[in-house]
């Protein structure tokens, strides 16, 4: 695929340089919209970028535009004429237009809305009113709706008239005069049915819907559960107001996964691509968490400071502190990541917490014993300390693993119950807590058995 894009990029640039616009237009007409969007991102000269966009066939220009990053869209809109911008807005699906407008400066948004036709403007404004990350904000209002009394022939005529501007025609939604959703019928069923059959006899009345205010992450889970290609969106009065298609859900999943990964790494989520985020913006996203974790990590320093005399009387114990802290942190992270994933997939809920704890305790006992036995022989053979010191270190290691697994599986579930994102309770926080607990366990056991 990369080789194809590189070849396409080189061919297009050569055609622009040699001014072979007829051949270039023919090439653009044959290529895939997503591939063309990738090529657009490699063109540094803005005039060439706009020239290339103007050579695109009209029915393809809006589709290529929808694939472009917001920065490139901004450049193209800035250099196109008002008539050309108006044509793009008319041809864009309403959800793609809203995605673009949400990222544009206010003055550009005002210009674009002024150039849109009244119906397009109404559609865009209605979507912009829904809360961010809600089903209403990502749906499209272009869909095929039918009436139950229509015959198959009538339905096909309706699809021919409205299908061109619709996001998908694979599913047609049956409504009454007040737009209340009555059922859904697939294009396959319509085509295979007899011409005189009624839509009410073909439609499925058992419909899975989402509401306009439903969270987009819940929508993505429903798509995964039911394996849908599209899903209707209804308002509070059960009226059909839009549909969400699987391509929108793919974007949601990527966005949610990226957000969780950033939170698990103690980074404030960022909507911008890594290479297009300024150094200062990156700094602002990372420094608050690092300051918080640095301050919280000072607790471990206080614990070590409180046992200075004990360490002075048995200096060898100091050598095992990093190993205990790292092992505890890793064990806690393993448990937390597993639980966070299970929570995100709705595999566990708060009432499952006792089961989760019991499961992780059994795992921790097995893991702790294995690590403790291996470490015991390693200390005797390589570190060559006394058997009593080896016992203290390995017993601490076992307890640290048990505590770490308990903390790692408990905190994300509690965070979810309290309304926080469980991903926040991932590696950094777990590690900080487990570090402090492992030191307390270590020094108290050392004091007990070594008499220091």
NORUR-V356747 format. One line per field, one symbol per residue. phi: phi as a letter, one per 40 degrees, with the letter a starting at -180 (. if undefined). psi: psi as a letter, one per 30 degrees, with the letter a starting at -180 (. if undefined). burial: + if it has 9 or more other ideal C-beta (glycine too) atoms within 8 Angstrom, else -. A space follows every 10 residues. Layout:
# NORUR-V356747
phi: ???
psi: ???
burial: ???
This chain:
# NORUR-V356747
phi: .ccccccccc ccccccccfc cccccccccc cccccccccd cccccccccc dcccccddcb dcccdccccd ccdccccccc cdcccccccc cccdccccdc ccbccdccdc cccccccdcc cccccccccc dcgccccbcb ccacbbbccc cdcccccccc cbcdcccabc bbbcbcccgc cbabbccccc ccccdccccc cbccccbcbb cccccccccc ccccccfcca acbbccbgcc bibbbccccc cccccccccc cccccgbcdb cccdcbccdc ccdccccdcc cccccccccc ccccccbdcc cccacdcdcc cdcccccccc cccdcccccc cccccgcbbc ccddcccccc cccccccccc cccccccccc cbcfbccccc ccccccdccc cccccccccc dcccccccgc cdccccddcd ccccdccccc cccccccccc gc
psi: eeeeeeeeee eeeeeeeghi eeeeeeeeff lkeeeeeeee ffjejeeeee eeeffkkeff eeeeeffkle eeeeeeeefl leeeeeeeee fkkeeeeeee efflleeeee eeefflleee eeeeeeeffk kkgleefflk gjlkklkffk leeeeeeeee effeglekge kkkklafggk keakkleeee eflkefkkef ffljfikkll legkkfeeee eeeeefhlfl kkklafggkk falklfeeee eeeeeeeeee eeefghkkkk fklefgklee eeeefeeeee eeeeeeffee eeeeefgeee eefiffeeff eeeeeeeeee eeeeeeeeee eeefggflae fgeeeeeeee eeeeeeeeee eeeeeeeeee eefhlleeee eeeeeeeeee eeeeeeeefe eeeeeeefgl kfffhaeeee eeeeeeeeee eeeeeeeeef h.
burial: ----+--++- +++-++---- ---++-++-- +-+-++++++ +-+----+++ +++-++---+ ++++++++-+ -++++++-++ ---+++++++ ++++++++-+ +--+---++- +++-++---+ +-++++++-+ ---+++++++ +-++++++-+ ++--++-++- -++--++++- +++++---++ +++++++-++ --+---++++ -++---+-++ ++-+-+++++ +++----+-+ ++++----++ ++++++-++- +++--+-+++ ++++++++++ ------+--- ++-+++--++ --+--++-++ --++--+--+ +--+-++--+ +-+++-+++- ++++++++++ -+++---+-- -++--++-++ +-+++-+++- +++-++-+++ --+-----++ ++++++++++ ++++++++++ ++++++---- -+++++++++ ++++++++++ +++-+++-++ --
